[in-house]
Structures are given as structure tokens and as C-alpha cells.
């Protein structure tokens, strides 16, 4: 593993801040940020290597030797940045979703549109299997956006499942963990829980903090399990069947555009754990049919801004890795 000084680890933390910001926003992948910033391979290798052998190494050679051997200072620096970023941005995202939903979803819509182009154009060889995979993935993803959420998004088992699935974003560049949570219907729930944790910390309220902390622990355990289960499989697929995986990811995002269409009509409501009436099933409608100010011009502007965000990231990647 590379030897670094304090300043270099601070740079790793800064990259973690960027990854955390990306993972909060549907459409941008923390894995993509890791790939662009040059730490993707080290991240995957470190995660692959981390197992119960750490405890044996600790017992045999001491904690410091085990810590260095498993490159845990790298993970600590990186995940510190990710955690700080997510906690900082969650409250802002929650507020924006409540007060400016059309503009926020328009921005997300632009992000995903650009991500579709970014991921899709990396497919180097189009074959029948690639095209079929894209179409099936798009159809499946679209079908999921029409279905009821698979369960109570605040329940323990659902939080574990959401963490288990969403962690894919950290392994494979091109797909966002927040995007998967959005597709599962869990995005607002998780963001709200993170906001609740921050409120508990700043307000020194133990009850609020402990409730949110336990939920996030369940989510984190699901993510850790998912990370170990998926990391080897997806990394192998990415290396040996890259075009197929990219086609599936592209189709997945195409079909899910329905989920983040800015203008919705609520078909069915539900009562959440706080006793509040929240949308359960929504359908996409034209801006002209929207009940309220459709903000079309502003929506177009924010869609363009979201699209350009990915475009700028791509330009940075090209400049960093000229070919």
C-alpha cells in the first residue's frame, strides 16, 4: 500500500467529501468520483482485502501492524470525508425537496440524463446481447418506478435491504447510491434520518440522536454486507464483461427517468411513522396538467445545470487521464 504523509491523507479526505456529496445526489456516483480522482482501484483492493484476518494479524503482530497492513488509515480518511459531507448536505437536500421540489427534481433529471450519455458512450462494442440487456434493464427499471414501494421505508428490514443494494454505487462507477434509494422509494426516508441525526447532535437531543443513529446503523450494516457480497462479483464483471454491465446500467437509468420526472400527481397517500400524510404512489404528468405553478422555464434551467455538472466532471476526467 502507498506511503502517505498527513497532507496526502487530507487530500484523501477531500476526495471523500466529493464522494459523499455525489452519493447524496441521485444521478452522480461516488464510484465515479473515486474513479476520476484516481483512488478507485485502491478502494476496491482495500475493501476486498478487509476480512476477519485483520483480527488474526492484530493478535499476532499488534494493532498498528494490522492497521497498516490492511490500509485502514486510507479508509478512515476517505470515509471521514464521506460522512462529513453526507451529514452536512442532507439537511439542505431535505429542505430543498420540501420547499422547491420541481427545481430539485429538474436538477436531478439533468444529472441522470447526462449520466446516461456518460455511461452509455463508454460501451465500445454494440452487439445483440448488449442491446437486449439495455432494453430489458430499461423495462425492468421503468416497471419498478410504477410499482408500490416494497415496504415501510422506515422498517428495520427495509433499511438493511436498502443499504445492501445502494452500496453498489461505491463499487461500480456510473450509478448512484442515492439513485437506487430513489428507485426503491427510500431516498427521502434515508435523507430525513440523516437530517434527524444532525439535529440530534446540534440540539444535544439524545432521543432524536439515538433513534436516527440506530436506523443508520442498520442501514450501514446492510451496506457492509452488500459491499462484501457484491464487490468481487461486480468488479470481476466490470473487468471481464464491461460492455454488458455498462449497457445494463444505462438501461437502468433510462427506465428510471420516470421516477425523477419533476411533475407528479399523487395517486395514493400513506401515513409515515411521524403521523404525517406523505405520497405513496405518484404518476408523471405534463407540466400543463400540474396542480400549481409548473415553473417550466426554471425547471429547464435547472435541468441544464444538472446536465452540465456531469459534463464538467467528465471534462475533468478527460484532462486527468488524456489518451
C-alpha positions in Angstrom: 0.0 0.0 0.0 1.3 3.6 -0.7 3.0 5.5 2.0 1.5 9.0 2.6 2.1 12.0 4.8 -0.6 14.0 6.7 -1.2 16.4 3.8 -1.8 13.5 1.4 -4.3 11.9 3.7 -6.1 15.3 4.0 -6.4 15.1 0.2 -7.9 11.7 0.5 -10.4 13.2 3.0 -11.2 15.9 0.5 -11.9 13.3 -2.2 -14.2 11.6 0.4 -16.0 14.9 0.8 -16.6 14.9 -3.0 -17.8 11.3 -3.0 -20.2 12.0 -0.1 -21.7 15.0 -2.0 -22.1 12.8 -5.0 -23.8 10.0 -3.1 -26.3 12.4 -1.6 -27.5 13.5 -5.1 -29.3 11.0 -7.3 -27.5 10.7 -10.7 -24.0 11.2 -9.6 -22.0 8.2 -8.4 -19.5 8.2 -5.6 -17.7 5.5 -7.5 -17.4 7.8 -10.5 -15.8 10.5 -8.3 -13.4 7.8 -6.9 -12.6 6.7 -10.5 -12.0 10.3 -11.7 -9.8 11.2 -8.6 -7.6 8.1 -9.1 -8.4 6.2 -5.9 -10.9 3.7 -7.3 -8.6 0.7 -7.7 -7.0 1.2 -4.2 -10.5 1.5 -2.7 -11.7 -1.8 -4.3 -8.4 -3.6 -3.4 -8.6 -2.4 0.2 -12.2 -3.5 0.6 -11.5 -6.9 -1.0 -8.6 -7.4 1.4 -10.5 -6.4 4.6 -11.8 -9.5 6.4 -11.5 -11.4 9.7 -7.8 -11.9 9.0 -7.4 -8.4 10.5 -8.1 -9.8 13.9 -5.6 -12.6 13.5 -3.0 -10.1 12.3 -3.8 -7.8 15.3 -3.3 -10.7 17.7 -0.1 -11.9 16.0 1.7 -8.6 15.1 -0.1 -5.9 17.1 -2.8 -3.4 16.2 -0.6 -0.9 14.5 0.9 -3.5 12.1 -2.6 -4.9 11.3 -3.8 -1.3 10.8 -1.0 -0.5 8.3 -1.2 -3.9 6.6 -4.9 -3.5 5.8 -4.5 0.1 4.8 -7.2 1.2 7.2 -5.9 4.7 7.6 -6.8 5.2 3.9 -10.4 4.0 4.6 -10.6 6.2 7.7 -9.5 9.3 5.9 -11.8 8.6 2.9 -14.9 7.6 4.9 -14.4 10.5 7.3 -14.8 12.9 4.3 -17.8 10.9 3.0 -19.6 11.0 6.4 -18.9 14.7 7.0 -20.2 15.6 3.5 -23.4 13.5 3.8 -24.3 14.9 7.2 -23.7 18.4 6.0 -25.7 18.2 2.8 -28.6 16.0 4.0 -30.4 18.8 5.8 -30.1 21.1 2.8 -31.4 18.5 0.4 -34.4 17.8 2.8 -35.3 21.5 2.9 -35.0 21.9 -0.8 -37.2 18.8 -1.5 -39.9 20.2 0.8 -39.8 23.8 -0.5 -38.6 23.6 -4.1 -39.4 20.1 -5.3 -39.8 20.9 -9.0 -36.5 22.6 -9.2 -34.7 19.9 -7.3 -36.1 17.1 -9.4 -35.3 19.0 -12.5 -31.7 19.3 -11.5 -31.7 15.5 -10.7 -33.3 14.8 -14.0 -30.5 16.7 -15.8 -27.9 14.8 -13.8 -29.3 11.4 -14.8 -29.7 12.4 -18.5 -26.1 13.3 -18.6 -25.1 10.2 -16.7 -26.9 8.1 -19.3 -24.8 9.6 -22.1 -21.6 9.4 -20.0 -22.1 5.7 -19.2 -23.6 4.7 -22.5 -20.8 6.2 -24.6 -18.3 4.0 -22.8 -19.8 1.0 -24.5 -17.1 0.1 -27.0 -18.9 -2.6 -28.9 -22.6 -2.9 -29.6 -23.8 -6.5 -30.0 -27.3 -8.1 -29.9 -26.7 -9.2 -26.3 -25.7 -5.6 -25.3 -28.8 -4.1 -26.9 -31.1 -6.7 -25.4 -29.5 -6.2 -21.9 -30.1 -2.4 -22.2 -33.8 -2.8 -23.2 -34.5 -5.4 -20.5 -32.8 -3.2 -17.9 -34.8 -0.2 -19.0 -38.1 -2.1 -19.0 -37.4 -3.5 -15.5 -36.4 -0.2 -14.1 -39.5 1.5 -15.6 -41.7 -1.2 -14.1 -40.2 -0.6 -10.7 -41.0 3.1 -10.9 -44.7 2.2 -11.4 -44.9 -0.2 -8.5 -45.7 0.4 -4.9 -42.7 0.8 -2.6 -41.8 -2.7 -1.5 -42.3 -2.0 2.2 -42.3 0.6 5.0 -39.2 2.6 4.3 -38.7 3.1 8.0 -38.7 -0.5 9.0 -35.6 -2.3 10.1 -35.5 -4.9 7.4 -36.1 -2.3 4.7 -33.3 -0.2 5.9 -30.9 -3.2 5.9 -32.1 -4.1 2.3 -31.7 -0.5 1.1 -28.1 -0.3 2.4 -27.4 -3.8 0.9 -28.4 -2.6 -2.5 -27.4 1.0 -2.5 -23.7 0.2 -1.8 -23.3 -0.9 -5.4 -22.7 2.8 -6.2 -19.4 2.7 -4.3 -18.2 -0.3 -6.2 -19.2 0.5 -9.8 -18.7 3.9 -11.4 -21.7 5.1 -13.3 -24.6 4.5 -10.9 -25.6 6.5 -7.8 -26.5 5.0 -4.4 -28.9 7.9 -3.9 -30.4 7.0 -7.3 -31.0 3.4 -6.2 -32.6 4.6 -2.9 -34.8 6.9 -5.0 -35.9 3.9 -7.2 -36.7 1.9 -4.1 -38.7 4.7 -2.6 -36.3 5.1 0.3 -34.4 8.3 -0.7 -36.5 10.8 1.4 -36.6 8.4 4.3 -32.8 8.0 4.5 -32.1 11.7 3.9 -34.6 12.5 6.6 -32.9 10.1 9.0 -29.5 11.7 8.4 -31.0 15.1 8.9 -32.6 13.9 12.2 -29.2 12.6 13.3 -27.6 16.0 12.6 -30.5 17.7 14.5 -29.9 15.4 17.5 -26.2 16.3 17.5 -26.6 20.1 17.2 -29.6 20.2 19.6 -28.0 17.8 22.1 -31.2 15.7 22.0 -30.4 12.1 22.9 -33.8 10.7 21.9 -33.7 12.1 18.4 -30.0 11.2 18.0 -30.4 7.6 19.3 -33.4 6.9 17.1 -31.7 8.1 13.9 -28.3 6.5 14.9 -29.9 3.1 15.3 -31.6 3.3 11.9 -28.4 4.4 10.2 -26.5 1.6 11.9 -29.0 -0.9 10.4 -28.5 0.8 7.0 -24.7 0.7 7.4 -24.7 -3.0 8.4 -26.7 -3.7 5.2 -24.2 -1.7 3.2 -21.2 -3.6 4.7 -22.8 -6.9 4.0 -23.6 -5.8 0.5 -20.1 -4.5 0.0 -18.5 -7.8 0.7 -21.1 -9.8 -1.3 -21.1 -7.6 -4.4 -17.5 -6.2 -4.5 -15.8 -9.3 -6.0 -18.7 -10.1 -8.4 -19.2 -6.6 -9.8 -15.5 -5.9 -10.0 -15.0 -9.1 -12.0 -18.0 -8.3 -14.3 -16.7 -4.8 -14.8 -13.3 -6.1 -15.9 -14.4 -9.1 -18.0 -17.9 -8.1 -19.3 -17.6 -4.3 -19.2 -19.9 -3.6 -22.2 -22.7 -5.7 -20.8 -22.5 -4.1 -17.4 -22.5 -0.6 -18.9 -25.5 -1.5 -21.1 -27.4 -2.7 -18.0 -26.5 0.5 -16.1 -27.5 2.7 -19.0 -30.9 0.9 -19.4 -31.4 1.0 -15.7 -31.1 4.8 -15.7 -33.2 5.3 -18.8 -36.1 3.4 -17.4 -35.9 5.2 -14.1 -36.2 8.7 -15.6 -39.9 8.3 -14.9 -39.1 8.3 -11.2 -37.5 11.7 -11.2 -39.8 13.5 -13.7 -40.4 16.8 -11.9 -44.2 17.0 -12.4 -46.2 14.4 -10.5 -49.8 13.7 -9.5 -50.3 11.9 -6.2 -52.5 8.8 -6.7 -52.3 7.4 -3.1 -51.0 8.7 0.2 -49.7 6.9 3.3 -49.2 7.9 6.9 -45.5 7.8 7.9 -44.0 6.9 11.3 -44.4 10.6 12.4 -48.1 10.6 11.6 -47.7 12.8 8.6 -49.6 12.2 5.3 -47.0 11.6 2.5 -47.3 10.5 -1.1 -47.1 6.7 -1.7 -47.9 6.3 -5.4 -47.4 9.1 -7.9 -47.7 9.3 -11.7 -45.8 11.6 -14.1 -47.9 14.2 -15.8 -47.3 17.0 -18.3 -46.4 20.5 -16.8 -49.7 21.8 -18.2 -51.6 19.3 -16.1 -49.7 20.1 -12.9 -51.9 21.4 -10.0 -49.9 24.6 -9.2 -47.2 26.7 -10.7 -45.3 24.4 -13.1 -42.2 26.6 -13.2 -41.3 25.3 -16.6 -38.7 27.9 -17.5 -36.9 27.4 -14.2 -37.2 23.6 -14.5 -35.5 23.7 -17.9 -32.7 25.9 -16.5 -32.1 23.6 -13.6 -32.2 20.5 -15.9 -29.4 22.2 -18.0 -27.4 22.9 -14.8 -27.7 19.3 -13.7 -26.6 18.1 -17.1 -23.6 20.5 -17.2 -22.5 19.3 -13.8 -21.8 15.8 -15.2 -20.3 17.3 -18.3 -17.8 19.3 -16.2 -16.9 16.1 -14.2 -16.4 14.3 -17.5 -14.1 17.0 -18.8 -12.1 16.9 -15.6 -11.7 13.1 -16.0 -10.5 13.6 -19.6 -8.0 16.2 -18.6 -6.7 14.0 -15.8 -6.4 10.9 -18.0 -5.6 12.0 -21.5 -5.4 9.3 -24.1 
